[in-house]
Amino acid sequence: MSDLYGLSSGGSMKKMAVSRLVEGDVICKQVISGAGVLLESGTLVKEHHIALLRKWEIESVWINDREVMVTQTNDNSANQPKKRVVISIKTNSADEILKAPAIDTPVIASIDELKNYDLVDVDEQLVSTHQFELGDFGPADDQSETEWVQQSYNSHIATAEEMLLGCRLNRLDEAGIIKLVKRSIRNLTLCWDDTLTLTLSDSPENYLVSHSLNSCIMSLAIGMKLNLQKEELETLGVSALLHDIGMARVEDLVWKSTDKLTETQMFPIWKHTIFGSDTLAKTKLFKGIPAYVAYQHHERNDRSGYPKAKKGSMTHRFSQIVACADVFSALTSPRTYRPRLQDERVRRVMNSLSFSQLSGEYTTVLMEIAEKGRLIDPSPQTRILIVEDDSPTANLMMHMIESPQLDIVHAIDGKVALEKCMSWQPSLILLDLMMPVMNGYQFLDELQRMGLRGDAKVIVITAKATRDDVVKGQEMGISGFIRKPFSEEMVREKIFSTIGIRLT
């Protein structure tokens, strides 16, 4: 079958080493890496595409270097020499045409520009509705990746602002929203680090707009790490971008308040999930999963969320991903009533919510992305897990040993602690023995059986330790005991003698 420009979709292909790629080659099979789709079929190779392939250590790709001979059509067309043009197509849909650049003078192809060429097989019905914008396909030759991503991000912020305004006027630009999401996927694919870094650049005055876009970017990053398919990724991105759309129906004075909100003021904010799902249910394209996500993204695993206090793990998986991105974006953004939280506090909050309120799997992926992308400083080397069912005791101990040298996480019982250790390896475990669900000894047995203990030291926190406890503890490799009630000096000295860290 001939494509729009007379190129045969079944034409000859050849496998080409990335080291031998040149600008003007045409990719004819999707190139996929751990970050998702790097290059689509039909991509016209440019220098930054080659750099991207090398960055992700792609060794070879399939290309089709077929060319089309065309003639410029103007008043002097008979006297004009023929110009060689490479045409590349993704699919037979209007918004998927990439470009029609002349080999010597690359251009972005809109329908008007295509009319400058004598292309026999152009189906104008497919291309006439789509106009391309400068920068749609990566940085210009005189533009750095950072500058290009910043320009694109600024454009997306403007689009997101129009989206919220349109919602208030009952006019949601569905096509524009999908286009924004596709471009965000493209930005992450081409410029992963720069795109993630921009999620920290929001301002408290424009919080709702930037929060919506940043939650979208972080959700897409999680989805790409999970190797979601293209259609799933786009649905996730739309759902994340629109998760707080119901806030458009909440008065600005409420969510922009510089003071702590009263319960009366909080009531419409609690209802924004209902407002959002109602709004999206009335749309043509977003009444499915995006409406569910708008409704469910504040549900929590411990049933402390809203609007239904439903267990978070029972919600749609995209709701769980967006919930993680939503919380992270909120913690790392300045608000009208507080500055951005420090990295240590962000990490502590996210770790404490992992499994207990948010999905442990998706929170772990998000924090890995955040640390590798330098959105927050990498986790301190020494991790301490406090396993204690009495929250006041756990909070007191966390306060006593709080230090920039430590990454401290609390688990309320042995079962929760075991779940945390599946994705978070502690250096030291401060362990209560008498706990419901799974006691301290049972926790250590399971930890050892599952091969999760590693080199972690264990200090038992207990009100009384019998001789049998001491003997059993030695058999299980316990490093020592701290008896309740304890002092700050006692705890700090025990940590120093066990793992050699003098807390400052």
C-alpha positions as CSV (number, residue, x, y, z in Angstrom):
1,M,0.0,0.0,0.0
2,S,1.3,3.4,-0.9
3,D,1.5,6.0,1.9
4,L,0.4,9.6,1.7
5,Y,3.5,10.7,-0.2
6,G,4.0,7.8,-2.5
7,L,6.4,6.0,-0.2
8,S,5.6,2.3,0.1
9,S,5.0,1.2,3.6
10,G,6.3,-2.2,2.6
11,G,9.5,-0.9,1.1
12,S,13.0,-2.3,1.7
13,M,14.4,-2.0,5.2
14,K,17.9,-2.5,6.5
15,K,19.4,-2.8,9.9
16,M,21.9,0.0,10.5
17,A,24.4,0.4,13.4
18,V,23.8,3.6,15.3
19,S,27.5,4.5,14.8
20,R,26.7,4.6,11.0
21,L,23.4,6.6,11.1
22,V,23.4,10.0,9.4
23,E,21.0,12.8,9.3
24,G,18.3,12.1,6.8
25,D,17.9,8.4,7.5
26,V,14.3,7.3,8.2
27,I,13.5,5.0,11.1
28,C,11.1,2.3,10.0
29,K,10.6,0.4,13.2
30,Q,9.9,1.7,16.7
31,V,13.0,2.1,18.9
32,I,12.2,1.1,22.5
33,S,14.3,1.4,25.6
34,G,13.7,1.2,29.4
35,A,12.3,4.7,29.2
36,G,9.7,3.7,26.7
37,V,9.5,4.5,23.0
38,L,12.6,6.5,22.0
39,L,11.8,7.0,18.3
40,E,8.7,6.2,16.4
41,S,8.6,4.5,13.0
42,G,8.8,7.3,10.4
43,T,11.2,9.5,12.4
44,L,13.6,11.5,10.2
45,V,16.9,11.1,11.9
46,K,18.6,14.3,13.1
47,E,21.8,14.7,15.2
48,H,20.0,14.9,18.5
49,H,18.2,11.6,17.7
50,I,21.6,9.9,17.2
51,A,22.8,11.3,20.5
52,L,19.6,10.0,22.2
53,L,20.2,6.5,20.8
54,R,23.8,6.5,22.1
55,K,22.7,7.8,25.5
56,W,20.4,4.8,25.9
57,E,23.1,2.4,24.5
58,I,21.0,1.3,21.5
59,E,23.3,-0.6,19.1
60,S,21.3,-0.7,15.9
61,V,18.0,0.3,14.3
62,W,16.0,-0.5,11.2
63,I,15.9,2.3,8.6
64,N,14.3,3.0,5.2
65,D,16.2,5.6,3.2
66,R,13.7,5.7,0.3
67,E,13.6,9.2,-1.3
68,V,10.9,10.9,-3.4
69,M,11.6,13.2,-6.3
70,V,9.4,16.2,-6.3
71,T,9.1,19.5,-8.2
72,Q,8.4,22.8,-6.7
73,T,5.1,24.2,-8.0
74,N,5.2,28.0,-8.5
75,D,4.9,30.3,-11.5
76,N,8.4,29.3,-12.7
77,S,8.0,25.6,-11.9
78,A,8.9,24.5,-15.4
79,N,12.3,26.2,-15.0
80,Q,13.0,25.0,-11.5
81,P,15.3,22.1,-10.9
82,K,14.0,19.0,-9.2
83,K,14.6,19.0,-5.4
84,R,15.1,15.7,-3.5
85,V,12.9,15.5,-0.4
86,V,12.7,12.9,2.3
87,I,9.2,12.4,3.6
88,S,8.5,10.5,6.8
89,I,5.2,9.4,8.2
90,K,4.1,7.8,11.5
91,T,0.5,6.7,10.7
92,N,-2.3,7.8,8.4
93,S,-3.8,10.3,10.8
94,A,-3.6,14.1,10.7
95,D,-1.6,14.7,13.9
96,E,1.0,12.0,13.3
97,I,2.7,13.4,10.2
98,L,6.3,14.3,11.2
99,K,7.8,16.5,8.6
100,A,8.7,17.0,4.9
101,P,12.1,18.7,5.0
102,A,14.2,19.4,2.0
103,I,17.5,17.6,2.5
104,D,19.5,20.8,2.2
105,T,17.0,23.1,4.0
106,P,15.0,21.3,6.8
107,V,11.5,22.8,7.3
108,I,8.5,22.0,9.4
109,A,5.7,20.7,7.1
110,S,2.3,22.2,7.4
111,I,-0.4,21.8,4.7
112,D,0.6,25.2,3.2
113,E,4.2,24.1,2.9
114,L,3.2,20.8,1.4
115,K,1.3,22.7,-1.3
116,N,4.7,24.1,-2.4
117,Y,5.6,20.7,-3.7
118,D,4.1,18.6,-6.5
119,L,3.2,15.5,-4.4
120,V,0.9,13.3,-6.4
121,D,-0.5,11.1,-3.6
122,V,-1.3,13.7,-0.9
123,D,-4.7,13.1,0.8
124,E,-5.5,16.7,1.8
125,Q,-8.4,15.5,3.9
126,L,-5.9,13.8,6.3
127,V,-3.4,16.7,6.5
128,S,-5.3,19.9,6.1
129,T,-6.6,20.0,9.7
130,H,-3.1,19.9,11.3
131,Q,-0.7,22.8,11.5
132,F,2.8,22.2,12.9
133,E,4.6,24.5,15.3
134,L,8.3,25.4,15.4
135,G,9.9,23.0,17.9
136,D,7.5,20.2,17.5
137,F,10.2,17.7,16.6
138,G,13.1,18.6,18.9
139,P,15.6,21.5,19.3
140,A,16.5,23.7,16.3
141,D,20.0,23.5,15.1
142,D,21.0,26.7,17.1
143,Q,19.0,25.7,20.2
144,S,20.2,23.7,23.2
145,E,18.0,20.9,24.6
146,T,17.6,22.8,27.9
147,E,16.3,25.9,26.0
148,W,14.0,23.8,23.9
149,V,12.5,22.0,26.9
150,Q,12.0,25.3,28.7
151,Q,10.3,26.8,25.7
152,S,8.1,23.8,25.4
153,Y,7.3,23.7,29.2
154,N,6.3,27.4,29.1
155,S,4.0,26.6,26.2
156,H,2.4,23.7,28.1
157,I,1.9,25.9,31.2
158,A,-0.1,28.4,29.0
159,T,-2.1,25.5,27.6
160,A,-2.9,24.1,31.1
161,E,-4.0,27.6,32.2
162,E,-6.3,27.8,29.2
163,M,-7.6,24.3,30.1
164,L,-8.6,25.4,33.6
165,L,-10.2,28.6,32.2
166,G,-12.1,26.5,29.6
167,C,-13.4,24.2,32.3
168,R,-14.9,27.1,34.2
169,L,-16.6,28.2,30.9
170,N,-17.7,24.6,30.2
171,R,-15.4,24.5,27.2
172,L,-12.7,21.8,27.6
173,D,-10.3,21.6,24.6
174,E,-10.0,17.8,24.5
175,A,-7.7,17.8,21.4
176,G,-5.4,20.4,22.9
177,I,-5.1,18.3,26.1
178,I,-4.2,15.2,24.2
179,K,-1.6,17.2,22.2
180,L,0.0,18.5,25.4
181,V,0.3,15.0,26.8
182,K,1.9,13.6,23.6
183,R,4.4,16.5,23.6
184,S,5.2,15.8,27.3
185,I,5.9,12.2,26.4
186,R,8.1,13.4,23.5
187,N,10.0,15.8,25.9
188,L,10.7,13.0,28.4
189,T,11.8,10.7,25.6
190,L,14.2,13.2,24.0
191,C,15.3,15.2,27.1
192,W,14.5,13.1,30.3
193,D,16.6,15.0,32.9
194,D,15.8,18.5,31.7
195,T,12.1,17.8,31.5
196,L,12.0,16.4,35.1
197,T,14.0,19.3,36.4
198,L,11.4,21.8,35.2
199,T,8.8,20.2,37.5
200,L,10.6,22.1,40.3
201,S,10.2,25.5,38.7
202,D,6.6,26.4,39.6
203,S,5.4,29.4,41.6
204,P,2.8,29.5,44.4
205,E,0.8,32.1,42.6
206,N,0.3,29.7,39.7
207,Y,0.2,26.6,41.8
208,L,-2.8,24.8,40.4
209,V,-1.7,25.1,36.8
210,S,1.9,24.1,37.3
211,H,0.9,21.3,39.8
212,S,-1.4,19.8,37.1
213,L,1.4,19.8,34.5
214,N,4.1,18.6,36.9
215,S,1.9,15.8,38.2
216,C,1.4,14.8,34.6
217,I,5.1,14.7,33.9
218,M,5.9,12.7,37.0
219,S,3.1,10.2,36.3
220,L,4.4,9.8,32.7
221,A,7.9,9.2,34.0
222,I,6.6,6.5,36.3
223,G,4.6,5.0,33.5
224,M,7.6,5.0,31.2
225,K,9.7,3.2,33.9
226,L,6.9,0.6,34.1
227,N,7.1,0.2,30.3
228,L,3.5,1.1,29.7
229,Q,2.3,0.9,26.1
230,K,1.9,4.1,24.1
231,E,-1.9,4.2,24.4
232,E,-1.8,3.5,28.2
233,L,0.9,6.1,28.6
234,E,-1.3,8.7,26.9
235,T,-4.3,7.8,29.0
236,L,-2.2,8.0,32.2
237,G,-0.9,11.4,31.1
238,V,-4.4,12.8,30.4
239,S,-5.6,11.4,33.7
240,A,-2.8,13.1,35.6
241,L,-3.1,16.4,33.8
242,L,-6.8,16.5,34.6
243,H,-6.8,14.9,38.1
244,D,-7.4,18.3,39.8
245,I,-9.7,19.7,37.2
246,G,-12.5,19.9,39.8
247,M,-10.5,22.6,41.6
248,A,-11.6,24.9,38.7
249,R,-15.0,24.9,40.5
250,V,-13.5,25.9,43.8
251,E,-13.2,29.6,44.6
252,D,-9.7,31.0,44.1
253,L,-9.8,32.6,47.5
254,V,-10.0,29.2,49.1
255,W,-7.2,27.2,47.5
256,K,-5.0,30.4,47.2
257,S,-5.4,31.3,50.9
258,T,-2.2,32.2,52.7
259,D,-3.7,31.0,56.0
260,K,-4.6,27.6,57.3
261,L,-8.0,26.7,56.0
262,T,-11.0,26.2,58.3
263,E,-13.2,23.1,58.1
264,T,-15.8,25.1,56.2
265,Q,-13.2,26.2,53.6
266,M,-11.9,22.7,53.3
267,F,-15.4,21.3,52.4
268,P,-15.4,22.4,48.7
269,I,-11.8,21.2,48.4
270,W,-12.8,17.8,49.6
271,K,-15.5,17.9,46.9
272,H,-13.1,18.7,44.0
273,T,-12.8,15.0,43.3
274,I,-16.6,14.8,42.7
275,F,-16.6,18.1,40.7
276,G,-13.7,16.7,38.5
277,S,-15.3,13.4,37.8
278,D,-18.6,15.0,37.0
279,T,-16.9,17.4,34.6
280,L,-15.0,14.7,32.8
281,A,-18.0,12.3,32.6
282,K,-19.7,14.9,30.3
283,T,-16.8,14.9,27.8
284,K,-16.5,12.7,24.7
285,L,-12.9,11.4,25.3
286,F,-12.3,11.6,29.0
287,K,-15.4,10.0,30.6
288,G,-13.6,6.7,31.2
289,I,-10.3,6.3,33.1
290,P,-9.5,10.0,33.5
291,A,-12.9,10.5,35.2
292,Y,-12.2,7.6,37.5
293,V,-8.7,9.0,38.4
294,A,-10.2,12.5,39.1
295,Y,-12.6,10.8,41.5
296,Q,-10.1,8.3,43.2
297,H,-6.7,10.0,43.4
298,H,-7.2,11.0,47.1
299,E,-8.2,7.5,48.3
300,R,-5.6,5.9,50.6
301,N,-4.6,2.4,51.5
302,D,-5.5,2.9,55.2
303,R,-9.0,4.3,54.1
304,S,-8.1,7.8,55.4
305,G,-8.7,9.4,52.0
306,Y,-11.8,10.7,50.3
307,P,-14.4,10.9,48.8
308,K,-15.4,7.3,49.7
309,A,-12.6,6.3,52.2
310,K,-12.0,3.4,49.8
311,K,-8.8,1.3,50.2
312,G,-6.3,2.8,47.7
313,S,-5.2,-0.6,46.5
314,M,-8.8,-1.2,45.3
315,T,-8.7,1.8,43.0
316,H,-7.5,1.9,39.3
317,R,-3.8,1.6,39.0
318,F,-3.6,5.0,37.3
319,S,-5.3,6.5,40.3
320,Q,-2.6,5.0,42.5
321,I,0.2,6.3,40.2
322,V,-1.3,9.8,40.0
323,A,-1.8,9.8,43.8
324,C,2.0,9.3,44.3
325,A,2.9,12.0,41.7
326,D,0.2,14.4,43.2
327,V,1.7,14.1,46.8
328,F,5.3,14.4,45.5
329,S,4.5,17.5,43.5
330,A,2.7,19.1,46.4
331,L,5.6,18.4,48.8
332,T,8.3,19.8,46.3
333,S,6.3,22.9,45.4
334,P,6.2,26.3,47.2
335,R,2.7,27.2,48.4
336,T,1.2,30.5,49.4
337,Y,1.4,29.5,53.0
338,R,4.8,27.7,53.1
339,P,8.0,27.3,51.1
340,R,9.1,24.1,49.3
341,L,9.8,21.4,51.8
342,Q,13.5,20.4,52.3
343,D,14.6,17.2,50.6
344,E,15.0,15.3,53.8
345,R,11.4,16.1,54.8
346,V,10.1,15.2,51.4
347,R,11.9,11.8,51.6
348,R,10.6,11.1,55.1
349,V,7.0,11.9,54.2
350,M,7.0,9.8,51.0
351,N,8.6,6.9,52.8
352,S,6.2,7.1,55.7
353,L,3.2,7.1,53.2
354,S,4.6,4.3,51.2
355,F,2.5,1.2,51.6
356,S,0.5,2.7,54.5
357,Q,-1.3,5.2,52.3
358,L,0.2,5.2,48.9
359,S,1.2,2.3,46.6
360,G,4.6,1.0,47.8
361,E,5.5,-0.1,44.2
362,Y,4.8,3.2,42.5
363,T,6.3,5.3,45.4
364,T,9.5,3.4,45.1
365,V,9.7,4.0,41.3
366,L,8.9,7.7,41.8
367,M,11.6,8.2,44.5
368,E,14.2,6.4,42.3
369,I,13.3,8.8,39.4
370,A,13.5,11.8,41.8
371,E,16.9,10.9,43.2
372,K,18.5,9.9,39.9
373,G,17.1,13.0,38.3
374,R,18.3,15.2,41.2
375,L,14.8,16.4,42.0
376,I,15.9,15.7,45.5
377,D,19.3,14.9,46.8
378,P,20.2,11.2,46.9
379,S,19.1,9.4,50.0
380,P,21.6,9.4,52.9
381,Q,23.7,6.2,53.1
382,T,22.4,5.2,56.6
383,R,18.8,4.1,56.7
384,I,17.0,3.4,60.0
385,L,13.7,1.5,60.2
386,I,11.7,2.0,63.4
387,V,9.2,-0.9,63.9
388,E,6.9,0.2,66.7
389,D,3.1,-0.1,67.1
390,D,2.9,2.7,69.6
391,S,3.0,5.9,67.5
392,P,3.9,8.3,70.3
393,T,6.9,6.2,71.2
394,A,7.9,6.0,67.5
395,N,7.6,9.7,67.1
396,L,9.6,10.4,70.2
397,M,12.4,8.1,69.0
398,M,12.4,9.7,65.5
399,H,12.7,13.2,67.2
400,M,15.6,12.0,69.3
401,I,17.7,10.7,66.5
402,E,16.7,13.1,63.7
403,S,19.8,14.0,61.7
404,P,20.8,14.9,58.1
405,Q,23.0,11.8,58.3
406,L,19.9,9.5,58.6
407,D,17.0,8.4,56.5
408,I,14.4,7.3,59.0
409,V,11.2,5.4,58.3
410,H,8.5,4.2,60.7
411,A,6.5,1.0,60.3
412,I,3.5,0.3,62.6
413,D,3.9,-3.5,62.8
414,G,6.0,-6.3,61.5
415,K,3.9,-6.9,58.4
416,V,4.2,-3.3,57.3
417,A,7.9,-3.3,58.1
418,L,8.4,-6.4,55.9
419,E,6.6,-4.7,53.0
420,K,8.9,-1.7,53.3
421,C,12.0,-3.9,53.4
422,M,11.0,-5.3,50.0
423,S,11.9,-2.0,48.3
424,W,13.9,-0.1,51.0
425,Q,17.0,-1.8,52.6
426,P,17.7,-0.4,56.1
427,S,21.1,-0.3,57.7
428,L,19.7,-0.5,61.2
429,I,16.3,-1.7,62.5
430,L,15.0,-0.5,65.9
431,L,12.5,-3.2,66.7
432,D,9.6,-3.5,69.2
433,L,8.9,-7.1,70.1
434,M,5.3,-7.1,71.2
435,M,3.1,-5.9,68.3
436,P,-0.2,-7.0,66.7
437,V,-0.4,-8.7,63.3
438,M,3.2,-9.8,63.3
439,N,5.5,-9.5,66.3
440,G,9.2,-8.6,66.3
441,Y,10.5,-12.2,66.3
442,Q,8.1,-13.2,63.5
443,F,9.2,-10.2,61.5
444,L,12.9,-11.2,61.8
445,D,12.1,-14.8,60.9
446,E,10.3,-13.7,57.7
447,L,13.0,-11.1,56.9
448,Q,15.6,-13.8,57.1
449,R,13.5,-16.4,55.2
450,M,12.9,-14.0,52.3
451,G,16.5,-13.0,52.1
452,L,15.8,-9.3,52.8
453,R,17.8,-8.7,56.0
454,G,21.1,-8.2,54.2
455,D,23.7,-6.5,56.6
456,A,21.1,-4.7,58.7
457,K,21.8,-4.5,62.4
458,V,18.9,-5.0,64.8
459,I,18.4,-3.3,68.2
460,V,15.3,-4.4,70.2
461,I,13.2,-1.7,72.0
462,T,11.4,-3.3,74.9
463,A,9.9,-2.5,78.3
464,K,11.5,-5.6,79.7
465,A,14.0,-8.2,78.4
466,T,14.1,-11.5,80.1
467,R,17.1,-13.8,80.0
468,D,15.3,-16.0,77.4
469,D,14.8,-12.8,75.3
470,V,18.6,-12.1,75.4
471,V,19.5,-15.7,74.5
472,K,16.9,-15.8,71.6
473,G,18.1,-12.4,70.5
474,Q,21.7,-13.6,70.3
475,E,20.6,-16.6,68.3
476,M,18.8,-14.3,65.8
477,G,21.7,-11.9,65.5
478,I,20.3,-9.1,67.5
479,S,22.9,-6.5,68.3
480,G,21.5,-5.2,71.6
481,F,18.5,-4.0,73.6
482,I,17.2,-0.6,74.6
483,R,14.9,-0.7,77.6
484,K,11.9,1.6,77.9
485,P,11.7,4.3,79.2
486,F,14.8,5.5,77.3
487,S,16.7,8.8,77.0
488,E,18.0,10.5,73.9
489,E,21.6,10.0,75.0
490,M,20.9,6.3,75.6
491,V,19.5,5.8,72.1
492,R,22.2,7.9,70.3
493,E,25.0,6.0,72.1
494,K,23.5,2.7,71.2
495,I,23.3,3.6,67.6
496,F,26.9,4.8,67.7
497,S,28.1,1.6,69.3
498,T,26.1,-0.5,66.8
499,I,26.8,1.1,63.4
500,G,29.6,3.6,64.2
501,I,27.7,6.8,63.4
502,R,28.0,9.7,65.8
503,L,24.8,11.7,65.3
504,T,25.2,15.5,64.9
